[in-house]
């Protein structure tokens, strides 16, 4: 008998999403990239330790990323707003 582990949907972890988005709004370049990679690595590790299958973990991380980056505004090429 096997069981399927269904994780709590990461796209509904509102507090974590808001926190990660706020951190990413403050960080730039390599520092932001490093923070994002570390966040994803920790979430993936938690899911795999809980025996969530790889494809489910990947889908959950994709949904989490969509929610986070929907809350992080894209930076304009010209941060001063000049034309």
N, C-alpha and C positions, 0 to 999 in steps of 0.2 A: 504494500500500500504506500503510495506516495502522496505528498501534500504539495499544493502550490502555495507559495508564500506571496501574498499580495501586500506590498508596502503601502503605508499611508501616502496618498498622492503628494508629491513634493510641490506641485503647483498650487496646493492649498495650504502650504506652510507659510501663511501670511507674515508672521513675525520674522521668520528667517529671511524671506524674500525681501521685506522692507529693509532689514539690517544689511544684507549683502548689497542691495542697490544703493543704500546710503554710503556705504564704504566705497563702492566703486565710483560714486560721484565725486568723492574727495581725492581718490588716487588717480594717478596718470601713468601712462606708458608701461614700462616694465613692472613697476610696483603694482599697478592694477592687474596686469596679466598674471603676475605671481599670485596675488590674492585670489583671483578667479580660479586658477589651476588648483590651488590648495583647497578651496571650497569644494570644487567638484571632486577632487581626490578623496576628501573626507566623506562626502555624501556617498560616493561609489563604494568606498570601503565599508561604511556602515551597512549598506544594502547587501553587499556580497557576504559580509559576516553573518547577516541575518538569513542567508541562503536565498536571497532574491536572485532569480536567474539573470544572466548578463543582458539579454535583450530587454527585459523589463526594466532593469536598472538604467540602461541607455535611454530608453523612452522616458523614464521619469526625469532623468537629468536634462533631456532635451526640453521637456515641459517646464522644468524649473528655470532653465536658461531663458526661455521665452518670457516667462513672468518677470524675472529679474531685469532683463534688458528692455522690457517695455517700460520700466520705471527709471531707466538711466538715459537721460537725453543725449542724443548724438552731439558731439562738439562740432561747431562750424569750422570751416577751414580758416576763417579769420575770426579769432575769438573777440576782437574789439568791435566786430560788426560793421566795419567800414567796407564800402563797396570798392 
